[in-house]
Amino acid sequence: MRAALFLIALIAVGCQPDPAAPQPKAGRPGGPVAPPRPADEDLTDALPQYRYTADDFRREWKADEKLATGRYLGRVVALTGEIQSVGRAHGKSHVTLQAAGAPHGIECATAEERPWSKVVPGQRVTIKGVCRWDAPTGVGLNNGVFEEVGVFAADPVTAAALAKECAADAAGAAKKYQARWLVVSGEVAALESGATGTAVAVLKTDAAVKLTCVFAAGTNDLTKPLKPGQPIKAVGRATITTGTIELRDALPLR
């Protein structure tokens, strides 16, 4: 009898977890933190593990950053919200979603090189990507792919037509186009350098109006091939004064 009890005690001790054994990392209930995904992974057909509005996702991180890190980091998340900005930095393009409590929004690096061919500020979109966190920008997405983009909110116009309209009625043109996002197509007449070192393309017009595309910071790798005489198509915010049209924060479409 004593031998049987001793054997049972040995089995019970052997079934206890080894405190020195490696433990799973904290994560969502039922699973560890997701392993890193390849930087160039195509997420077109990937099913998001979580869906949020940008506002709600930001609140999740603000409520408990440690829990949110374990739950979302490295996983595919889809966010819906309004585009705050579009741009490019260090050879990577991105869009930023407005999010309550985040003045700089939620930055989503995009898989496609020119996301501004589909979206501009003010559009409501759904984008999915791999959740990331870094010190400069906070929570964001990598390798983002759009699920929904809605109607493209930039109006197309030729450089010649815009300059002619401005020359005929600068005040009327300003009222119509001021601060609106436009897609302007035309021909490069000359190239200049902007105050921050970015390219400025002067477009050819038949009117006595100077029309320039002042390209956004971070786009030099895309504007480098531009030469006088080449066709150009760019999207940007219109600023109109007498005799001058500027397409600010411009981004090259071709």
Backbone torsions as a table, in degrees:
resi	resn	phi	psi	omega
1	MET	NA	-45.4	179.8
2	ARG	-63.6	-36.7	179.4
3	ALA	-64.4	-38.5	179.1
4	ALA	-65.8	-42.0	178.9
5	LEU	-64.4	-40.0	179.5
6	PHE	-62.3	-40.9	179.1
7	LEU	-64.4	-40.8	178.7
8	ILE	-63.0	-41.0	179.9
9	ALA	-63.7	-39.8	178.8
10	LEU	-63.6	-41.2	179.8
11	ILE	-64.5	-41.1	-179.4
12	ALA	-63.3	-42.8	178.7
13	VAL	-64.3	-39.8	-179.1
14	GLY	-66.9	-23.4	-179.5
15	CYS	-83.2	-9.0	-179.6
16	GLN	-72.3	144.5	179.2
17	PRO	-66.8	144.0	178.2
18	ASP	-77.5	116.7	-178.0
19	PRO	-63.8	-20.7	-179.4
20	ALA	-86.2	-11.2	-178.6
21	ALA	-70.7	144.5	178.8
22	PRO	-61.6	135.5	-178.6
23	GLN	-101.2	150.4	177.7
24	PRO	-63.6	146.3	178.6
25	LYS	-68.6	153.5	179.6
26	ALA	-65.5	144.7	179.1
27	GLY	-165.4	-163.1	178.3
28	ARG	-66.6	154.9	179.0
29	PRO	-53.3	126.6	176.8
30	GLY	94.4	1.8	179.9
31	GLY	-166.9	152.4	179.3
32	PRO	-80.9	175.2	175.0
33	VAL	-58.6	137.1	-178.1
34	ALA	-64.8	141.4	175.8
35	PRO	-67.2	155.7	179.7
36	PRO	-57.8	140.5	177.5
37	ARG	-96.6	151.8	179.0
38	PRO	-57.2	138.9	-176.1
39	ALA	-61.9	-29.3	-177.1
40	ASP	-103.3	18.0	-178.2
41	GLU	-64.4	134.7	177.3
42	ASP	-81.8	114.8	-176.7
43	LEU	-97.4	11.1	-176.2
44	THR	-52.9	-44.3	-176.8
45	ASP	-101.4	5.5	-178.9
46	ALA	-72.0	138.4	177.8
47	LEU	-90.1	121.0	178.5
48	PRO	-60.2	138.7	177.1
49	GLN	-84.0	-19.6	178.1
50	TYR	-142.2	149.0	174.1
51	ARG	-131.3	132.9	179.9
52	TYR	-146.2	160.5	160.6
53	THR	-77.9	157.4	179.2
54	ALA	-59.9	-39.4	179.2
55	ASP	-61.1	-47.4	-177.8
56	ASP	-67.8	-36.7	179.9
57	PHE	-66.0	-40.9	177.1
58	ARG	-61.8	-41.0	179.0
59	ARG	-63.6	-37.2	177.5
60	GLU	-57.6	-45.1	-178.6
61	TRP	-70.2	-38.2	-178.9
62	LYS	-69.0	-34.2	-177.9
63	ALA	-68.3	-41.7	-178.4
64	ASP	-158.2	90.5	-174.6
65	GLU	-63.9	-38.1	-179.2
66	LYS	-64.7	-46.2	178.7
67	LEU	-64.0	-42.8	-179.2
68	ALA	-64.0	-38.2	178.7
69	THR	-60.3	-47.1	179.7
70	GLY	-66.6	-32.7	-175.0
71	ARG	-80.9	-40.7	-169.0
72	TYR	-110.0	-27.2	-173.0
73	LEU	-58.0	127.6	178.7
74	GLY	84.0	-1.5	-179.9
75	ARG	-102.9	158.9	179.4
76	VAL	-81.4	120.8	-177.6
77	VAL	-123.9	138.2	174.9
78	ALA	-107.1	130.5	-179.6
79	LEU	-121.3	140.6	176.5
80	THR	-117.8	132.2	179.0
81	GLY	-178.5	-176.5	-178.2
82	GLU	-94.3	136.3	178.6
83	ILE	-66.5	125.5	176.5
84	GLN	-93.3	-39.4	178.8
85	SER	-158.3	161.3	173.4
86	VAL	-131.3	149.1	-179.1
87	GLY	-179.8	-164.5	-175.8
88	ARG	-152.0	142.7	177.3
89	ALA	-153.9	136.2	176.5
90	HIS	54.6	37.9	176.8
91	GLY	78.1	8.6	179.3
92	LYS	-124.2	134.6	178.1
93	SER	-92.4	155.4	-177.5
94	HIS	-154.0	161.3	167.0
95	VAL	-123.5	154.1	178.2
96	THR	-121.8	131.4	178.6
97	LEU	-96.7	137.5	173.5
98	GLN	-63.5	139.8	178.0
99	ALA	-148.2	129.9	-179.5
100	ALA	-57.2	131.3	178.6
101	GLY	83.6	2.8	179.6
102	ALA	-127.5	92.3	-176.3
103	PRO	-54.1	-33.2	-178.4
104	HIS	-96.9	5.7	175.6
105	GLY	72.1	-166.7	176.7
106	ILE	-111.7	113.9	-176.9
107	GLU	-82.6	131.2	179.9
108	CYS	-122.8	105.9	175.1
109	ALA	-68.1	137.2	-173.7
110	THR	-106.7	148.5	176.9
111	ALA	-69.3	-35.5	-179.0
112	GLU	-84.4	147.5	-172.1
113	GLU	-71.2	-33.7	-175.7
114	ARG	-127.5	72.3	-179.3
115	PRO	-62.8	-21.5	179.3
116	TRP	-69.8	-3.0	171.8
117	SER	-77.4	-11.3	-179.6
118	LYS	-119.3	-30.7	-173.3
119	VAL	-137.0	147.8	172.1
120	VAL	-138.3	165.7	-179.8
121	PRO	-51.9	138.3	-179.8
122	GLY	104.8	-21.3	178.6
123	GLN	-77.9	145.2	175.0
124	ARG	-97.5	126.7	-172.9
125	VAL	-134.0	165.8	166.6
126	THR	-123.9	126.2	-179.1
127	ILE	-131.2	139.2	177.4
128	LYS	-115.7	148.1	179.9
129	GLY	-169.7	178.3	179.8
130	VAL	-85.7	124.7	-177.3
131	CYS	-65.8	134.5	178.5
132	ARG	-134.2	166.5	171.6
133	TRP	-145.3	131.2	172.4
134	ASP	-144.7	158.7	-171.1
135	ALA	-60.4	-43.3	-175.8
136	PRO	-66.9	-39.6	-171.7
137	THR	-113.7	-9.0	-178.9
138	GLY	76.2	-149.1	-177.6
139	VAL	-71.0	142.9	179.7
140	GLY	-164.6	-171.0	178.4
141	LEU	-124.4	146.7	173.3
142	ASN	-111.0	152.7	173.5
143	ASN	55.7	41.5	-174.2
144	GLY	-67.4	143.4	177.2
145	VAL	-129.7	131.3	-179.9
146	PHE	-73.6	135.7	169.7
147	GLU	-97.6	-39.5	178.4
148	GLU	-139.7	137.1	178.3
149	VAL	-126.5	-13.9	-178.8
150	GLY	70.5	-159.8	-178.0
151	VAL	-84.4	130.7	179.1
152	PHE	-60.4	124.0	-170.1
153	ALA	-95.9	18.0	175.7
154	ALA	-108.8	131.4	-176.3
155	ASP	-89.5	132.5	179.3
156	PRO	-79.8	143.0	177.1
157	VAL	-160.0	147.0	176.4
158	THR	-85.1	154.3	178.3
159	ALA	-60.6	-41.0	-178.6
160	ALA	-63.0	-45.5	-178.4
161	ALA	-67.0	-40.5	-179.4
162	LEU	-65.9	-43.8	179.6
163	ALA	-65.4	-39.9	179.5
164	LYS	-63.7	-42.6	179.7
165	GLU	-65.7	-39.4	179.7
166	CYS	-69.2	-38.2	179.5
167	ALA	-66.0	-36.4	-178.6
168	ALA	-74.7	-34.7	-176.5
169	ASP	-157.9	86.0	-175.9
170	ALA	-62.0	-41.3	-179.0
171	ALA	-65.4	-43.2	179.2
172	GLY	-65.5	-40.3	178.6
173	ALA	-65.6	-39.5	178.5
174	ALA	-63.5	-42.5	179.3
175	LYS	-63.0	-35.2	-176.4
176	LYS	-78.9	-40.0	-169.6
177	TYR	-112.5	-14.5	-171.9
178	GLN	-52.9	126.3	176.6
179	ALA	69.0	3.8	177.1
180	ARG	-82.6	149.8	175.7
181	TRP	-83.8	126.7	-177.2
182	LEU	-124.7	150.9	167.6
183	VAL	-106.1	110.4	-176.1
184	VAL	-106.7	129.5	177.3
185	SER	-118.8	146.5	-179.6
186	GLY	178.6	-148.7	-178.8
187	GLU	-128.7	138.8	178.7
188	VAL	-73.1	121.2	176.4
189	ALA	-91.7	-37.0	-179.4
190	ALA	-160.3	161.2	177.4
191	LEU	-121.3	136.5	178.8
192	GLU	-127.7	173.4	177.1
193	SER	-111.4	131.0	179.6
194	GLY	-78.0	173.3	-176.8
195	ALA	-61.7	-29.5	-178.4
196	THR	-99.0	9.6	178.7
197	GLY	89.5	1.2	177.8
198	THR	-84.5	162.8	-177.6
199	ALA	-75.0	147.2	172.5
200	VAL	-127.3	119.3	179.9
201	ALA	-102.4	124.0	174.0
202	VAL	-90.5	124.7	-176.2
203	LEU	-95.3	146.8	180.0
204	LYS	-72.7	131.4	175.4
205	THR	-140.5	160.3	177.5
206	ASP	-94.2	-9.3	-178.5
207	ALA	-96.6	163.9	179.7
208	ALA	-82.2	52.7	-179.3
209	VAL	-132.6	130.6	178.1
210	LYS	-88.5	123.3	-179.1
211	LEU	-116.6	119.1	-178.3
212	THR	-124.9	147.1	170.4
213	CYS	-104.7	110.5	178.9
214	VAL	-94.4	102.3	-171.0
215	PHE	-74.1	146.6	-176.7
216	ALA	-69.0	156.0	176.0
217	ALA	-59.1	146.0	177.2
218	GLY	88.6	-0.4	-175.8
219	THR	-103.5	7.7	-175.7
220	ASN	-58.3	-32.4	179.8
221	ASP	-68.2	-25.7	179.8
222	LEU	-89.8	-26.8	-178.4
223	THR	-93.3	-11.1	-178.3
224	LYS	-55.0	-38.2	-178.6
225	PRO	-71.5	-11.3	-176.2
226	LEU	-63.6	138.6	177.3
227	LYS	-141.9	151.2	175.8
228	PRO	-55.5	138.6	-179.3
229	GLY	94.8	-13.3	-180.0
230	GLN	-83.2	149.7	171.7
231	PRO	-69.8	151.2	-179.1
232	ILE	-142.6	147.5	175.1
233	LYS	-141.8	125.3	-176.6
234	ALA	-143.7	154.0	176.8
235	VAL	-115.6	140.4	-179.9
236	GLY	-174.8	178.3	-179.1
237	ARG	-90.7	128.8	-177.9
238	ALA	-80.7	134.2	170.5
239	THR	-128.5	118.8	-171.9
240	ILE	-121.6	127.4	171.0
241	THR	-130.7	173.6	-179.4
242	THR	-60.2	119.3	176.5
243	GLY	83.0	-1.5	-175.9
244	THR	-141.4	135.3	171.7
245	ILE	-126.9	126.2	175.1
246	GLU	-118.3	133.3	170.7
247	LEU	-100.2	98.1	-174.0
248	ARG	-88.6	159.4	-176.7
249	ASP	53.4	33.5	-174.1
250	ALA	-68.2	146.4	180.0
251	LEU	-132.7	129.4	-174.0
252	PRO	-75.0	134.0	176.0
253	LEU	-97.5	-24.8	174.4
254	ARG	-158.7	NA	NA
